[in-house]
């Protein structure tokens, strides 16, 4: 899993039928020290994250798991909202 921050949202009226009702958010990937890393990514939101929230996300085949048994086309998915982060 990876850390990120929600920086925007995507509105799409024409999409795959299995994406109906799903939210698409724009996320800035972050390093563990919360500095930006890489380009912003569009991803599905499985947890109801909001603008500016620190989240954790997964990619690949696992990104569709929160939506099973539906076959949702997903490469990246927000799977949690971070309440606290402690680095040692």
C-alpha positions as CSV (number, residue, x, y, z in Angstrom):
1,X,0.0,0.0,0.0
2,X,1.0,3.6,-0.5
3,X,0.3,7.0,1.0
4,X,-1.3,9.9,-0.8
5,X,-3.3,13.1,-0.5
6,X,-6.6,13.8,-2.2
7,X,-6.1,16.9,-4.4
8,X,-9.2,16.8,-6.7
9,X,-12.0,14.9,-8.2
10,X,-13.1,13.7,-11.6
11,X,-16.7,14.0,-12.9
12,X,-17.6,11.6,-15.7
13,X,-21.1,11.1,-17.2
14,X,-20.0,8.6,-19.8
15,X,-18.2,5.6,-18.3
16,X,-18.2,1.8,-18.0
17,X,-21.4,0.6,-16.5
18,X,-19.6,-1.0,-13.6
19,X,-18.2,2.4,-12.6
20,X,-21.8,3.9,-12.1
21,X,-22.0,5.3,-8.6
22,X,-18.3,5.1,-8.0
23,X,-16.3,8.2,-7.1
24,X,-13.1,9.1,-9.0
25,X,-10.6,11.2,-7.1
26,X,-7.2,12.7,-8.0
27,X,-4.4,11.8,-5.6
28,X,-0.9,13.0,-5.1
29,X,1.3,10.1,-4.1
30,X,3.5,10.7,-1.1
31,X,6.6,9.4,0.5
32,X,6.4,8.2,4.1
33,X,7.7,11.7,5.2
34,X,4.7,13.1,3.3
35,X,6.7,14.8,0.5
36,X,5.3,14.5,-3.0
37,X,6.5,11.6,-5.2
38,X,5.5,11.0,-8.8
39,X,2.6,12.4,-10.8
40,X,-0.9,12.8,-9.6
41,X,-3.1,9.7,-10.2
42,X,-6.9,9.2,-10.8
43,X,-8.2,6.5,-8.6
44,X,-11.5,5.0,-7.3
45,X,-12.6,5.8,-3.8
46,X,-13.8,2.8,-1.7
47,X,-13.9,4.7,1.6
48,X,-15.5,8.1,1.1
49,X,-12.3,10.2,1.3
50,X,-12.5,14.0,1.0
51,X,-10.5,16.8,-0.4
52,X,-7.2,17.3,1.4
53,X,-7.4,14.0,3.3
54,X,-4.3,11.8,3.8
55,X,-5.2,8.3,2.5
56,X,-3.6,5.0,1.7
57,X,-4.1,3.2,-1.6
58,X,-3.3,0.1,-3.5
59,X,-2.7,-0.6,-7.2
60,X,-3.0,-3.4,-9.7
61,X,-5.5,-6.3,-9.5
62,X,-6.1,-5.7,-5.8
63,X,-7.5,-2.2,-6.5
64,X,-10.8,-3.9,-7.6
65,X,-11.1,-6.1,-4.5
66,X,-13.2,-3.6,-2.4
67,X,-15.9,-3.7,-5.1
68,X,-16.3,-7.5,-5.4
69,X,-18.4,-9.3,-6.6
70,X,-18.8,-6.5,-9.2
71,X,-16.1,-6.5,-11.9
72,X,-15.0,-2.9,-11.6
73,X,-12.2,-1.8,-13.9
74,X,-9.7,-0.3,-11.5
75,X,-5.9,0.2,-11.6
76,X,-5.7,2.3,-8.4
77,X,-8.0,2.5,-5.4
78,X,-8.2,4.4,-2.1
79,X,-8.7,1.8,0.6
80,X,-8.3,3.8,3.8
81,X,-8.1,7.2,5.4
82,X,-5.1,7.9,7.7
83,X,-6.1,9.1,11.2
84,X,-2.5,9.3,12.5
85,X,1.0,8.6,11.1
86,X,4.0,7.9,13.4
87,X,7.5,7.6,11.9
88,X,10.2,6.0,14.0
